Amino acid sequence: MLKERNQTFKLSFIALDFLNSLLSFSVAFFIRYYIQDTEGFYLQIIDIPGYISLGLLLSVSQILSYLGVDLYHPRRGLSLIEEFFSISYGVVINLIVILALLFFFRDISFSRLLILYFAIFNIIFTSGFHVIFRTILRNLRKKGYNLRKMLILGTGKNAKRITEIVMKHSIYGYIISGYLSSIEKSDQLPYPVLGDLEKFEEVLNAVRPDLVIYALGTEDRNFLHSAIDICDSEGIELKIVPEFSEFITARGRVEGMDGVPIITIRDIPLRNGYNRFIKRILDILFSLSFVILFSPFYLLISILVKLTSRGPIFIFQERVGLDNHKFNMIKFRSMYVQEKTDSDTKWTVKNDPRVTSIGGILRKLSLDETPQFFNVLKGDMSVVGPRPERPFFVEQFKSSHRYYMRRHTVKAGITGWAQVQGLRGDTSIDERIEADIYYIENWSLFLDIKIILMTPFVGFINKNAY
């Protein structure tokens, strides 16, 4: 349904962004060789056909970069700022790739300043034209241009869910003519109920929808054969919402195995081998860089921990990670030496007497967690992911908080979406779970980089640390 329209819009945005890139290159070329070079000296000696080829190459590679960062995927609740960052990320990747290629082909000389201008104007033009294009489309939809009418069979949960999706993606041009009632009712449907199921054929001929959505429950299963026959005879497309659709997340997908459709209830991007490889490369590169740059501070903190209290510099605490496997997480010791049972089963409280003087500072600035980059290099953790918890509390939370165990479908992280939202320390467990699940189901390399960049400004100082 929405997939067909989304593919059309995707192709439209690709064509628009290709033209944006050509325009950006033209503007960059004009500024570099007509405005800055007032005497026209360089314009006489540069290779014009070579620059035309460069402009086409930059435009094509820019589209490939946008596809690589998944710019054209319909994101739920995507804001203008988030789209701007996605566009900027795609432009930066394209810039790096092109500059790397030009480094190896030194026989051809191009202005690096022109390429920089191209990147800047590309971000500005692409962001602006995306907003203008969507605004034009919405106005055309409001005027009734290229709309498709939809009739929904059912008035229950599935019907309500389909209605919300259609209203959220109004830009695709679907309008709901109404519903046919079933046993299950909903009082919050925004469109009229046109009758009961017995009047289906009569309503179909009166409304003449372009599409019929079968969203009935198990109690009306026998009606499906009649609905298919009637739609076939009238030449109207029929699509079926599975009875168990409420359990399928936005990332669910349908796969085929020898012609048999198999529905994946929750499609987790990081279960994909390619995504795991990309994330692992980021983890290794970032962790190695951090460990090398932070090594003088590791030494300083180690000395301070040793001088201010008796006991080891580091503690190794058992935590639960990917697929419920346990591992030993390393931290700087921030508390006085205590019994292992207390360490494993007691929650930190405000003004906790177990916290040392230097430990309070380390916990406030999250410096006690920096040795976990060694866990990342080992492969037990990732730089970004849900925070790992102790086995004692995992057993408690999994029975008292629904969906808690979904957090273990990816590697635990040093920082995460929950942390940069301020959900750490003594905060709501349910809100943390919701934030972690959002990250798991919407993972992208761009989201990881975004969280890493936000952490020093939002998640570094822990206001809820005791």
Secondary structure, 3 states (H helix, E strand, C coil): CHHHHHHHHHHHHHHHHHHHHHHHHHHHHHHHHHHCCCCCHHHHHCCHHHHHHHHHHHHHHHHHHHHHCCCCCCCCCCCHHHHHHHHHHHHHHHHHHHHHHHHHCCCCCCCHHHHHHHHHHHHHHHHHHHHHHHHHHHHHHHCCCCCEEEEEECCCHHHHHHHHHHHHCHHHCEEEEEEEECCCCCCCCCCCEEEEHHHHHHHHHHHCCCEEEECCCHHHCCHHHHHHHHHHHHCCEEEECCCCHHHCCCCCEEEEECCEEEEECCCCHHHCHHHHHHHHHHHHHHHHHHHHHHHHHHHHHHHHHHHHCCCCCEEEEEEECHHHCEEEEEEECCECCCCHHHHHHCCCCCCCCCECHHHHHHHHCCHHHCCHHHHHHHCCCEEECCCCECHHHHHHHHHHCCCHHHHHHCCCEEECHHHHCCCCCCCCHHHHHHHHHHHHHCCCHHHHHHHHHHHHHHHCCCCCCC
